[in-house]
């Protein structure tokens, strides 16, 4: 990838210009209540910068996975209200993306005003695999603006109309949030300061294959927890009871353990596990117990790394100068199984160097467990995009800007 991409300043004087901003406002909702506004807050600085420059700011974003047509449960209207609160100014809301409401809303903007278009994925052209269909929708979006700013890092790995095709049709620049993400991720892949520790969790080994493949010769230590660890434990010959297991990845895990040993990379697996006989549910009180990782009972499933392991993971992070963490250590949503994730998060706050929380569930865990986000070097807004970058893949939403 190129070393730099033009920022907002490359667009020149924006006073009076309509600027289409692709933000990532895909927040969790409970009905119409936003349960975690982290992505909205992360989007505010670029929107505010454009507004203060006198631009007429038109924000486009998605929420959830509607099927290419309007679906009220995925409306961005609640997001519009929260964005208005965070900006401290009204945000006009268009009830469609490229229709009459969008045209009227944009036409009514004055210099410095902000509007949010309805969910871009209510239009089948947004995610179409057909270049012509996607391009026709991008043409409609482009008619609403004089320039484009890409600031939704959580979607830059998608070749979608509002991410990729619009950038081909308008003068385009990278927003501050995306620029910061790319800068941090390059620091993780290009001569990271050592010791470099990668912490991986989450449910599946298969979700992290590319990252492990690309980082196993870059990291000094790999700490592995979460549901994915049980496939590693099984590969070592341990029984894992009813724990999550990807049997088709056993050979892969065996290969990783062998490669790490050959390269002098330390793979740290838990030595104890918090188990229960059932997954947490609303109609049952958790009954956690701690067992050695090599002695998981046949009727139990692992739901967190144990306290001994949590302490060992924290110790392994103590002297790190660079840390990337993606994936919780257990079912952190339930307090009985949140200890491992809490210990890793706490250890990251003490890192004397660059600590990166790789988006997705890890970022949600940091907020849910009550940590001060400022205590971390960087909290990514895009789990999938972060992982694909670290896998060495080209991200279409970044590549199109770098071609510009």
Secondary structure, DSSP 8 states (H G I E B T S, - for coil): --S---BGGGG---TT-EEEEE------EETTEES--HHHHHHHHHHHHHHHTT-EEEEE---S---SS--GGG-SHHHHHHHHHHHTS-EEE-SSSSSHHHHHHHHT--TT-EEE-S-GGGSTTTT-S-HHHHHHHHHHHHTT-SEEEE--GGGTTS--IIIIIGGGTSEEEE-HHHHHHHHHHHHHHSS--SSEEEEE-SS-SGGGHHHHHHHTTT-SEEEE-STTHHHHHHHTT---TTS---GGGHHHHHHHHHHHHHHT-EEEE-SEEEEESS--BTTB----EEEETT---TT-EEEEE-HHHHHHHHHHHTT-SEEEEES-SS-TTSGGG-HHHHHHHHHHHT-SSEEEE-SHHHHHHHHHTT--GGGSSEE-S-HHHHHHHHTT---HHHHHHHH-
